[in-house]
Amino acid sequence: MIRRVLLSLMVSSSAYALDIKQPDAPVSSTMQLYSPSKTLNIQHVANAFGCEGHNASPELSWKNVPKEAKSLVVTMYDPDAPTGSGFWHWNVYNIDPTVTHIQSNTVPHNAQQLKNDAGTQGYFGACPPVGDQPHRYIFTLYALNTTLDVPNTVTPAVLGFSLNGKVIAKSQFIGYYGR
Protein backbone atom coordinates (compact mmCIF):
# COMPACT_ATOMS: atom_id res chain seq x y z
CA MET A 1 0.00 0.00 0.00
CA ILE A 2 1.32 3.42 -0.88
CA ARG A 3 1.11 6.06 1.84
CA ARG A 4 0.78 9.77 1.15
CA VAL A 5 2.67 11.80 3.67
CA LEU A 6 2.58 15.58 4.08
CA LEU A 7 5.55 17.73 3.13
CA SER A 8 6.86 19.70 6.06
CA LEU A 9 8.58 23.05 5.82
CA MET A 10 12.07 23.19 7.29
CA VAL A 11 14.18 26.21 8.15
CA SER A 12 16.91 27.05 5.67
CA SER A 13 19.71 26.14 8.09
CA SER A 14 18.79 22.45 8.22
CA ALA A 15 21.55 19.99 9.06
CA TYR A 16 20.55 17.95 6.00
CA ALA A 17 21.52 20.49 3.37
CA LEU A 18 24.90 20.48 1.71
CA ASP A 19 27.47 22.31 3.82
CA ILE A 20 28.29 24.94 1.22
CA LYS A 21 30.81 27.70 1.83
CA GLN A 22 29.12 31.07 1.52
CA PRO A 23 30.42 34.31 -0.02
CA ASP A 24 32.17 36.67 2.39
CA ALA A 25 29.03 38.79 2.77
CA PRO A 26 25.97 36.61 2.15
CA VAL A 27 22.75 38.41 1.34
CA SER A 28 20.12 38.14 4.06
CA SER A 29 16.96 36.62 2.64
CA THR A 30 13.55 35.34 3.55
CA MET A 31 13.49 33.17 0.43
CA GLN A 32 10.95 30.35 0.72
CA LEU A 33 10.59 27.10 -1.23
CA TYR A 34 7.37 25.12 -1.07
CA SER A 35 5.22 22.67 -2.99
CA PRO A 36 1.63 23.71 -3.73
CA SER A 37 0.67 20.02 -3.99
CA LYS A 38 1.50 19.47 -0.27
CA THR A 39 2.09 15.70 -0.65
CA LEU A 40 4.40 13.22 -2.31
CA ASN A 41 2.12 10.68 -3.94
CA ILE A 42 1.97 8.07 -6.71
CA GLN A 43 2.59 10.82 -9.30
CA HIS A 44 6.04 11.50 -7.76
CA VAL A 45 7.06 7.85 -7.24
CA ALA A 46 9.55 6.11 -9.52
CA ASN A 47 8.47 3.47 -12.01
CA ALA A 48 11.50 1.26 -11.29
CA PHE A 49 13.11 -0.81 -8.53
CA GLY A 50 9.74 -2.40 -7.71
CA CYS A 51 7.87 0.90 -7.51
CA GLU A 52 4.93 1.58 -9.81
CA GLY A 53 4.56 5.36 -9.88
CA HIS A 54 4.31 7.99 -12.60
CA ASN A 55 7.82 9.44 -12.03
CA ALA A 56 6.64 13.05 -12.39
CA SER A 57 8.54 15.72 -10.49
CA PRO A 58 6.40 17.61 -7.98
CA GLU A 59 5.23 21.14 -8.58
CA LEU A 60 7.52 23.62 -6.79
CA SER A 61 7.18 27.33 -6.08
CA TRP A 62 9.33 29.90 -4.33
CA LYS A 63 9.29 33.53 -3.36
CA ASN A 64 11.55 36.29 -2.05
CA VAL A 65 14.58 35.42 -4.21
CA PRO A 66 17.26 38.08 -3.56
CA LYS A 67 17.38 40.63 -6.38
CA GLU A 68 21.17 40.05 -6.51
CA ALA A 69 20.64 36.43 -7.63
CA LYS A 70 22.01 35.52 -11.06
CA SER A 71 20.72 31.93 -11.12
CA LEU A 72 18.91 29.30 -9.04
CA VAL A 73 19.51 25.62 -8.30
CA VAL A 74 16.93 23.04 -7.16
CA THR A 75 17.96 19.69 -5.71
CA MET A 76 16.13 16.65 -4.31
CA TYR A 77 18.11 14.30 -2.07
CA ASP A 78 17.21 11.20 0.00
CA PRO A 79 19.67 10.82 2.91
CA ASP A 80 17.87 7.62 4.04
CA ALA A 81 18.54 5.57 0.91
CA PRO A 82 20.38 2.36 1.80
CA THR A 83 23.45 3.23 -0.27
CA GLY A 84 25.93 4.55 2.28
CA SER A 85 25.85 7.93 0.55
CA GLY A 86 22.16 8.73 0.12
CA PHE A 87 20.51 9.17 -3.28
CA TRP A 88 20.31 12.25 -5.51
CA HIS A 89 16.91 12.25 -7.22
CA TRP A 90 17.01 15.58 -9.04
CA ASN A 91 19.45 18.43 -9.74
CA VAL A 92 18.35 21.42 -11.84
CA TYR A 93 20.70 24.38 -12.23
CA ASN A 94 21.07 27.69 -14.06
CA ILE A 95 17.39 28.45 -13.50
CA ASP A 96 16.65 32.08 -14.40
CA PRO A 97 16.24 33.99 -11.11
CA THR A 98 12.98 35.57 -12.33
CA VAL A 99 11.35 32.11 -12.46
CA THR A 100 9.18 31.46 -9.39
CA HIS A 101 7.57 28.14 -10.24
CA ILE A 102 8.26 24.73 -11.75
CA GLN A 103 5.19 22.88 -13.02
CA SER A 104 5.03 19.16 -12.32
CA ASN A 105 7.17 17.14 -14.71
CA THR A 106 8.75 20.18 -16.38
CA VAL A 107 11.99 22.15 -16.22
CA PRO A 108 12.29 25.92 -16.72
CA HIS A 109 13.44 27.15 -20.14
CA ASN A 110 17.26 27.11 -20.50
CA ALA A 111 17.79 25.35 -17.13
CA GLN A 112 19.99 22.27 -17.10
CA GLN A 113 19.51 18.91 -15.36
CA LEU A 114 22.09 16.38 -14.22
CA LYS A 115 21.78 12.64 -14.25
CA ASN A 116 20.29 11.36 -11.02
CA ASP A 117 21.80 8.49 -9.02
CA ALA A 118 19.70 6.01 -11.04
CA GLY A 119 21.74 7.09 -14.07
CA THR A 120 18.93 8.82 -15.97
CA GLN A 121 18.82 12.48 -16.96
CA GLY A 122 16.41 14.56 -14.89
CA TYR A 123 13.99 13.58 -12.15
CA PHE A 124 13.85 10.12 -10.56
CA GLY A 125 10.93 9.60 -8.20
CA ALA A 126 10.79 8.38 -4.62
CA CYS A 127 11.12 4.62 -4.12
CA PRO A 128 12.12 3.59 -0.60
CA PRO A 129 12.44 -0.14 0.15
CA VAL A 130 9.27 -1.83 1.39
CA GLY A 131 9.17 -1.82 5.17
CA ASP A 132 11.61 1.07 5.68
CA GLN A 133 10.49 4.03 7.75
CA PRO A 134 9.30 6.81 5.44
CA HIS A 135 12.33 8.34 3.73
CA ARG A 136 13.13 12.05 3.83
CA TYR A 137 13.23 13.75 0.43
CA ILE A 138 15.02 17.06 0.90
CA PHE A 139 14.16 19.74 -1.64
CA THR A 140 16.59 22.67 -1.60
CA LEU A 141 16.55 25.93 -3.52
CA TYR A 142 19.83 27.86 -3.77
CA ALA A 143 20.09 31.44 -5.05
CA LEU A 144 23.54 32.07 -6.54
CA ASN A 145 25.58 35.20 -7.25
CA THR A 146 26.50 33.75 -10.68
CA THR A 147 25.48 31.14 -13.23
CA LEU A 148 27.31 27.82 -13.20
CA ASP A 149 29.72 26.93 -15.98
CA VAL A 150 29.50 23.15 -15.61
CA PRO A 151 28.34 20.59 -18.17
CA ASN A 152 25.21 18.55 -17.42
CA THR A 153 27.39 15.45 -17.40
CA VAL A 154 28.98 16.21 -14.01
CA THR A 155 27.90 14.34 -10.89
CA PRO A 156 25.76 15.84 -8.12
CA ALA A 157 28.95 15.97 -6.00
CA VAL A 158 30.62 18.22 -8.59
CA LEU A 159 27.51 20.39 -8.70
CA GLY A 160 27.70 20.71 -4.91
CA PHE A 161 31.39 21.62 -5.13
CA SER A 162 30.54 24.23 -7.77
CA LEU A 163 28.14 25.96 -5.36
CA ASN A 164 30.93 26.83 -2.92
CA GLY A 165 31.29 30.57 -2.45
CA LYS A 166 28.30 31.32 -4.70
CA VAL A 167 25.22 30.76 -2.50
CA ILE A 168 23.56 33.99 -1.35
CA ALA A 169 20.32 32.42 -0.05
CA LYS A 170 18.95 28.95 0.57
CA SER A 171 15.56 27.46 1.47
CA GLN A 172 14.33 23.91 1.79
CA PHE A 173 11.58 21.58 2.87
CA ILE A 174 11.44 17.86 3.48
CA GLY A 175 8.85 15.55 1.96
CA TYR A 176 8.37 12.11 3.49
CA TYR A 177 7.39 8.99 1.61
CA GLY A 178 7.15 5.34 2.61
CA ARG A 179 5.60 2.17 1.33
Disulfide bonds with the S-S distance in Angstrom:
Cys51-Cys127 1.99
